[in-house]
Amino acid sequence: MEHRNPESPTPIRLVFELSRAEHPRLFDDLIRFHKGTKRVNRLRVLAYDGLLAQCGWLQAAASAPCERNAASASKSDASIGLFLSALDT
């Protein structure tokens, strides 16, 4: 794999087809937006969040460790578990 100079990267252009049968959740999420910028931006956000999660830099709220009963957690407490791994380093 050839690495290019990071100071002058060329943009990546992706053209692909996605059917609901392949990835129903992704298809349903993206179909909410009409063709164009909003759909592309949503896909970009999903891809970036997926990359962060895969690298361990982002932990899904549902998988965050919880020491208290979830019913007693306040709204501000809901995001605390999201950043625990970053603060431990």
C-alpha positions in Angstrom: 0.0 0.0 0.0 1.5 3.3 -1.0 1.2 6.2 1.4 0.9 9.7 -0.1 2.3 12.9 1.3 -0.1 13.9 4.1 0.4 17.6 3.3 -1.2 17.3 -0.1 -3.7 14.4 0.0 -6.0 13.9 -2.9 -9.7 13.7 -2.1 -11.4 10.3 -2.1 -14.5 9.9 -4.3 -16.8 7.0 -3.5 -19.7 5.9 -5.7 -21.6 2.8 -4.6 -25.0 1.2 -4.4 -26.6 0.1 -1.2 -29.6 -2.2 -1.1 -31.8 -2.7 2.0 -31.1 -6.4 1.8 -27.4 -5.8 2.4 -27.6 -3.5 5.4 -31.2 -2.8 6.5 -30.3 -0.4 9.4 -27.9 1.6 7.4 -30.2 1.8 4.4 -33.2 2.9 6.6 -31.0 5.6 8.2 -29.7 7.0 4.9 -33.0 6.8 3.0 -34.4 9.5 5.4 -32.4 12.1 3.5 -32.9 13.0 -0.1 -30.1 12.5 -2.5 -27.2 14.9 -2.0 -25.3 16.7 0.7 -27.3 15.7 3.7 -27.2 12.0 2.9 -23.4 12.2 2.2 -22.8 14.1 5.4 -24.8 11.5 7.4 -22.7 8.7 5.9 -19.5 10.6 6.7 -20.6 11.0 10.3 -21.5 7.3 10.6 -18.2 6.3 9.0 -16.2 8.5 11.3 -18.0 7.4 14.4 -17.5 3.8 13.4 -13.8 4.4 12.9 -13.6 6.0 16.4 -15.5 3.1 17.9 -13.3 0.5 16.1 -10.1 2.1 17.3 -11.5 2.2 20.9 -11.6 6.0 21.1 -15.4 6.0 21.3 -17.5 3.8 23.5 -21.2 3.3 22.7 -23.4 4.6 25.5 -25.2 1.3 25.8 -21.9 -0.5 26.4 -20.5 2.0 28.9 -19.9 0.7 32.4 -22.5 1.7 34.8 -22.0 1.6 38.6 -25.4 2.9 39.5 -28.9 1.9 38.6 -29.7 3.2 35.1 -33.1 4.4 36.3 -31.5 6.8 38.8 -29.0 8.3 36.4 -29.5 11.9 35.4 -29.2 13.2 31.9 -25.8 14.7 32.6 -24.6 11.3 33.9 -25.6 9.6 30.7 -22.5 10.9 28.8 -20.0 10.3 31.5 -19.3 6.7 30.6 -18.7 7.7 27.0 -15.4 9.4 27.9 -14.0 7.0 30.5 -11.5 5.2 28.3 -10.0 8.5 27.1 -9.5 9.8 30.7 -7.9 6.6 31.9 -4.8 7.1 29.7 
